[in-house]
Amino acid sequence: MKLPHRRQFLHLAASAAALAAVSRVASAQAYPAKPVRVIVPYAPGGPSDLFARLISQKLSERLGQQFFVENIVGAGGNIGMGRGARATPDGYTILVVGAPFVINPSLYSTIPYDPLKDFDPVTLAVAATVVLTVHPSVPAHSVKELIALIVNNPGKYSYASPGTGTPPHLVGELFRLSLNLDLVHVPFSSGGLAAASTLAGHTPISFGTIPPAVPHVKERKLRALAVTSKSQSLPNVPNMAEAGYPDIKGDTWFAVVVPAGTPQEIVGRLNREIVNIIGLPDIKENLATLGFEPVASSPAEFGTRIKVETETWAKVIRAANIRAE
């Protein structure tokens, strides 16, 4: 039998590659051909669940297939994220994750996923700043004044947070460690309880989330000294960089990831659709009530942030000797 010439081999290989590319594009264009599961690794009713349902409803409307939320709770989100890591990478399982996605690998002794190896990033969708507030009785009107106050009164001051290992807690520890402050952490089980403790003067300082803090700041029952990033909810409050401390940063955020190996054409389509959805006026309005600002990053941008934040929070967690309770 006469063997094909080398040129024929090259032509056949090129044709096969072109057909494969056309097939992938066609698959992405046809996607989704059946309902898509949206894993939320937290209980119904929380901010991540509300965000997931807003996005899922719009994706269902735009793409003509149901995107249905499945809450898989437990172990600080690890169970749901572990389930997602083992899902078939075909675009029919996506996950809505928050900052614990990059915090938990250092916070827990073992976890069932690797944020860098087990998932492909789609988009960092929205973010919410962490706000530093104090009780009005605290004689400090700037971050610099607060630091001087803590330094001059060792053992006197404590700060509240929404809980051990949350972004506000880690920002508080970054603040304490980087400035070598004698400051005691008092964890609560929610942002509302942390704000209430500072409101009552029990913990005179708080690193917290925007929604429970804003009403009290506007009523002057709490004094906001800084935010980690600019916020439309508190437009006149300086961020940490403006206050003179650019290394103290960290946000709460929600993002979308898929199991590693999901076709990149599908990743790209999900990214485009979610970015467009986040720009819709009604979605912006709903997100603002949750204290979130649109980000809508590219997959590559989010991939970089996953790597950076995984390393950053690992250092803080080790230095502060924080472990999940």
Order of alpha helices (4+ residues) and beta strands (2+ residues): alpha-beta-alpha-beta-alpha-beta-alpha-beta-alpha-beta-alpha-beta-alpha-beta-alpha-beta-beta-alpha-alpha-beta-alpha
